[in-house]
């Protein structure tokens, strides 16, 4: 029996004793709830020094440091903790952000790097399968795709980062109980141009920081809802807010009950906000009729629910979460039954002391009306 399961069981018993919950079937209206999780996986490093490099030598040094951080925050180890989280809560759907693909090319040279170093999505799916849990990606949105050079004892090597947002769904349930249809993935039209002075900003295709979204219509026991996952731009508030508007005019523009999973990089109520997260994206989604499971779930203790952010190295002693930017939002005929953080306590760290991510995740049970 895990610590988290025991805590959840004790909370449920306490609610039963006070009459706040009644019975599990009463809380869920006698229906199976839709269980969802949003999880930022953390790409493994801080890219700011790469984007700030002003000379070719500085760029190589920055990429070398980034790759050292990616190795030190070893995703193969962190994926075990992340898979434990998912296996424990067994969500029907998981929205993943920063499910990156790291590739290399040795020696550095023309063409794009193709040798896979870390495929976060494949590693996580393999860990879930090892636990007897059956998930598949029903949609993948490919965003930024950067490549630059690092130094190694044997010479120069190209390192390539491909960012992805992913919607995972369970594949072990009969279609009459749970099914997924109309999966779509796209990039936002609004994005941030990136010019690395160390490369001289040459003519040709622009280097861009791009984000995207994935959506699907899911049917649980005859009731259908649309589920969307995304990660909004953290570096440019105006671009981020334009992306939120694009969501509202795009995949969220539906008469179906709707669930939005994601790292919105927009702080709830401005609490703990940094200049980058003091944006209106969260408020605009609420103004469009969305509710937040963290504030809508009346049975949840009133705690801040902070999800961000730890140091990029993932070894800070304290949790270090000071703001809430990761969300499960919902609109339409949906009731929030539960809301819980995952990956937020010291017990969730890996054996070597790594946090599973620089974010905590949010998992929720929703009753479809």
C-alpha positions in Angstrom: 0.0 0.0 0.0 1.5 3.3 -1.0 1.6 6.4 1.1 -0.6 8.4 -1.4 -3.2 5.6 -1.6 -3.3 5.5 2.2 -3.8 9.2 2.5 -6.6 9.2 -0.1 -8.3 6.3 1.7 -8.1 8.1 5.1 -9.6 11.3 3.5 -12.4 9.3 2.0 -13.2 7.7 5.3 -13.2 11.0 7.1 -15.7 12.4 4.6 -17.9 9.3 5.0 -17.8 9.8 8.8 -19.0 13.5 8.5 -21.6 12.7 5.9 -19.9 15.0 3.4 -19.4 12.3 0.9 -22.0 9.7 1.6 -20.8 6.8 -0.5 -18.4 6.5 -3.4 -21.2 5.8 -5.8 -23.2 8.7 -4.5 -20.2 11.0 -4.9 -19.9 9.9 -8.5 -23.6 9.9 -9.2 -23.4 6.1 -9.6 -21.2 6.6 -12.7 -17.6 5.9 -13.5 -15.7 9.2 -13.3 -13.4 10.4 -16.0 -9.9 10.5 -14.5 -7.4 12.9 -16.0 -3.9 14.1 -15.2 -1.7 16.9 -16.5 2.0 16.5 -16.3 4.9 18.7 -17.4 7.9 16.3 -17.7 10.7 18.9 -17.7 13.0 18.8 -20.7 16.0 18.4 -18.4 17.8 21.8 -18.5 17.4 25.5 -18.6 17.7 26.7 -22.2 18.1 30.4 -21.3 22.0 30.4 -21.6 21.7 28.9 -25.1 19.3 31.6 -26.3 21.4 34.3 -24.7 24.7 33.3 -26.3 26.4 36.1 -28.2 29.4 34.3 -29.8 29.9 30.9 -31.5 32.2 29.9 -28.7 29.6 31.0 -26.1 26.9 29.0 -27.9 29.0 25.8 -27.9 29.7 26.3 -24.2 26.0 26.8 -23.4 24.9 23.8 -25.4 27.6 21.7 -23.6 26.3 22.8 -20.2 22.7 22.1 -21.3 23.5 18.6 -22.4 25.4 17.9 -19.1 22.2 19.0 -17.3 20.0 16.7 -19.4 22.3 13.8 -18.5 22.4 14.7 -14.8 18.6 14.9 -14.6 18.4 11.5 -16.2 14.9 11.0 -17.6 15.3 7.2 -17.5 15.4 7.5 -13.7 12.7 10.1 -13.4 10.3 8.2 -15.7 10.1 5.4 -13.1 8.7 7.9 -10.6 6.4 9.4 -13.2 5.1 6.0 -14.2 4.5 5.2 -10.6 2.3 8.3 -10.3 0.2 7.4 -13.3 0.0 3.7 -12.4 -1.3 4.6 -9.0 -4.1 7.0 -10.1 -4.9 5.1 -13.4 -6.2 8.2 -15.3 -8.1 7.6 -18.5 -6.2 10.4 -20.1 -2.8 12.1 -19.4 -1.8 15.4 -20.9 2.0 15.6 -21.2 4.0 18.7 -21.8 7.8 18.8 -22.6 7.6 15.2 -23.8 10.8 16.0 -25.7 13.0 14.0 -28.1 16.7 14.5 -27.8 18.9 13.5 -30.7 22.5 13.8 -31.7 24.9 13.7 -34.6 28.6 12.9 -34.4 30.7 14.5 -35.7 28.9 17.8 -36.0 28.1 18.7 -39.6 25.5 19.3 -42.3 22.1 17.7 -42.0 19.9 17.1 -39.0 20.7 14.9 -36.0 18.8 11.6 -36.0 20.4 9.4 -33.4 18.0 9.1 -30.5 19.5 9.9 -27.1 16.3 10.3 -25.0 12.8 9.8 -26.3 10.8 10.9 -23.2 7.5 9.6 -24.6 8.8 6.1 -25.5 10.7 5.8 -22.2 7.5 6.7 -20.2 5.3 4.4 -22.2 7.8 1.5 -21.6 7.8 2.2 -17.9 4.0 2.1 -17.8 4.0 -1.2 -19.7 6.4 -2.6 -17.2 3.9 -1.9 -14.5 1.1 -3.6 -16.5 -0.5 -0.3 -17.5 -1.6 0.2 -21.1 -1.4 3.6 -22.6 -0.9 5.0 -26.1 -0.4 8.5 -27.6 -3.6 9.4 -29.3 -2.2 12.7 -30.5 1.2 14.4 -30.6 1.8 18.1 -31.3 5.4 18.8 -32.4 6.6 22.3 -31.5 10.1 23.8 -31.4 12.9 21.9 -33.1 16.3 23.3 -32.3 19.8 22.0 -33.1 23.2 23.3 -32.0 26.7 22.1 -31.3 28.4 21.0 -28.1 32.0 20.1 -27.4 33.1 16.6 -26.3 36.5 15.0 -25.6 36.3 13.5 -29.1 35.3 16.7 -31.0 32.1 18.5 -31.8 28.7 17.0 -31.6 25.3 18.3 -32.8 22.5 18.1 -30.2 18.9 18.4 -31.4 15.8 19.1 -29.2 12.3 18.5 -30.5 9.5 19.6 -28.1 6.2 17.8 -28.0 2.8 17.9 -26.3 1.1 14.6 -26.0 -2.3 13.2 -25.1 -2.1 9.7 -23.7 -5.2 7.4 -23.3 -5.8 4.0 -21.8 -6.0 1.2 -24.3 -7.0 -1.7 -22.0 -10.7 -0.8 -21.6 -13.5 -2.1 -23.9 -14.8 0.3 -26.5 -18.3 0.2 -25.0 -16.8 1.6 -21.7 -14.2 4.1 -23.0 -13.2 5.2 -26.5 -11.3 8.1 -28.2 -12.2 9.7 -31.5 -11.4 12.8 -33.7 -7.9 13.3 -32.3 -6.2 16.4 -33.7 -2.9 18.1 -33.1 -1.7 21.5 -34.3 0.8 24.3 -33.7 -0.4 27.8 -32.6 -0.2 30.5 -35.3 1.3 32.9 -32.7 4.9 32.1 -31.7 8.1 33.7 -30.6 10.8 34.3 -33.2 14.2 33.2 -31.8 17.4 34.8 -33.2 20.7 33.4 -31.8 23.3 36.2 -32.3 26.0 33.6 -32.1 24.8 32.3 -35.4 24.7 35.8 -37.0 21.0 35.6 -37.6 21.5 34.3 -41.1 18.9 34.7 -43.8 16.6 31.7 -44.5 14.0 30.0 -42.4 13.5 31.7 -39.1 14.3 29.9 -35.8 11.1 29.9 -33.8 9.9 28.9 -30.4 6.6 27.1 -31.2 3.9 25.6 -29.1 0.9 23.5 -29.9 -2.1 21.6 -28.6 -3.7 18.1 -28.9 -7.5 17.4 -28.7 -9.7 14.4 -28.8 -13.3 13.5 -28.1 -13.6 10.9 -25.5 -16.7 8.8 -24.6 -17.0 7.2 -21.2 -20.0 5.0 -20.6 -22.0 6.8 -23.3 -21.1 10.3 -22.3 -18.8 12.3 -24.5 -16.5 15.2 -23.7 -13.6 17.0 -25.5 -10.2 16.9 -23.9 -7.4 19.3 -24.9 -3.9 19.5 -23.7 -1.4 22.3 -24.2 1.6 24.3 -23.0 1.4 28.0 -23.5 4.3 30.2 -24.3 6.3 31.2 -21.1 8.6 33.9 -22.6 6.2 36.4 -24.2 3.0 37.3 -22.4 1.3 38.8 -25.5 2.0 35.7 -27.5 0.8 33.5 -24.7 -2.5 35.4 -24.4 -2.9 35.1 -28.2 -2.4 31.4 -27.9 -5.1 31.1 -25.2 -7.5 33.1 -27.5 -6.6 30.7 -30.3 -7.6 27.7 -28.1 -10.9 29.3 -27.3 -11.6 29.9 -31.0 -10.3 26.5 -32.0 -10.4 23.2 -30.2 -12.3 24.6 -27.2 -15.0 26.0 -29.4 -17.4 23.2 -29.0 -20.8 22.4 -27.5 -19.4 19.3 -25.9 -18.4 19.3 -22.2 -14.8 20.3 -22.3 -11.6 19.6 -20.3 -8.4 21.5 -20.7 -5.2 20.0 -19.3 -2.0 21.9 -19.3 0.9 24.1 -18.2 -0.6 27.5 -19.0 2.3 29.5 -17.6 -0.3 31.9 -16.2 -0.5 32.2 -12.4 -3.8 31.6 -10.7 -5.0 34.9 -9.1 -1.5 36.3 -9.6 -0.3 34.4 -6.5 3.5 34.0 -6.6 3.5 35.3 -10.2 6.7 36.2 -11.9 6.8 38.8 -14.7 6.6 35.8 -17.1 3.5 34.3 -15.4 1.6 37.4 -14.5 -0.6 37.1 -17.5 -4.3 37.1 -18.3 -4.6 33.7 -20.0 -6.0 31.9 -16.9 -8.5 34.7 -16.2 -9.6 34.8 -19.8 -10.3 31.0 -19.8 -12.4 31.4 -16.6 -14.2 34.3 -18.2 -15.1 32.0 -21.1 -16.9 29.7 -18.7 -14.2 27.3 -17.5 -13.9 26.2 -13.9 -10.7 25.1 -12.1 -10.8 21.7 -10.4 -8.6 23.1 -7.6 -11.1 25.7 -6.6 -14.3 23.9 -7.7 -13.9 20.7 -5.7 -15.6 21.4 -2.4 -14.2 18.3 -0.7 -10.6 19.3 -1.2 -8.8 20.9 1.7 -8.1 24.6 1.0 -4.4 24.5 0.2 -2.5 26.6 -2.4 -2.0 23.8 -4.8 1.3 25.2 -6.1 2.8 23.4 -9.1 5.8 25.4 -10.1 8.8 25.6 -10.1 11.9 23.8 -8.8 15.4 24.4 -10.0 16.3 22.9 -13.4 18.8 20.6 -11.8 15.9 18.9 -9.8 18.0 18.5 -6.7 16.9 21.4 -4.5 16.2 20.1 -1.0 12.9 21.8 -0.5 10.0 21.4 -2.9 10.3 25.1 -4.0 6.8 25.4 -5.5 5.5 28.9 -5.2 2.8 29.4 -7.9 0.0 27.5 -9.6 0.3 27.4 -13.4 -0.6 23.7 -14.2 -4.3 23.1 -14.4 -7.3 20.9 -15.0 -10.0 23.2 -16.2 -13.5 22.2 -17.3 -16.7 23.6 -18.8 -20.2 22.3 -19.5 -22.0 19.4 -17.8 -19.0 18.3 -15.7 -18.6 18.1 -11.9 -15.2 18.0 -10.2 -15.1 15.2 -7.7 -11.4 15.2 -6.7 -8.3 17.3 -7.2 -4.9 16.2 -6.1 -1.2 17.1 -6.7 1.3 14.5 -7.7 5.0 14.6 -7.4 5.0 17.4 -4.8 6.5 15.8 -1.7 9.9 14.5 -0.8 8.6 10.9 -0.8 8.1 11.3 -4.6 11.8 11.8 -5.3 13.8 9.2 -7.0 16.3 7.0 -5.1 19.2 9.3 -6.2 17.3 12.4 -5.0 15.9 13.8 -8.2 12.4 15.4 -8.3 10.3 13.7 -11.0 10.0 17.1 -12.7 10.4 20.8 -12.0 6.6 20.9 -11.8 4.1 19.0 -9.8 1.2 17.5 -11.7 -2.5 17.7 -11.1 -4.9 14.6 -11.2 -8.6 14.8 -11.0 -11.8 12.7 -11.2 -14.6 14.3 -13.2 -18.2 13.3 -13.4 -19.6 13.8 -16.9 -23.2 15.0 -16.8 
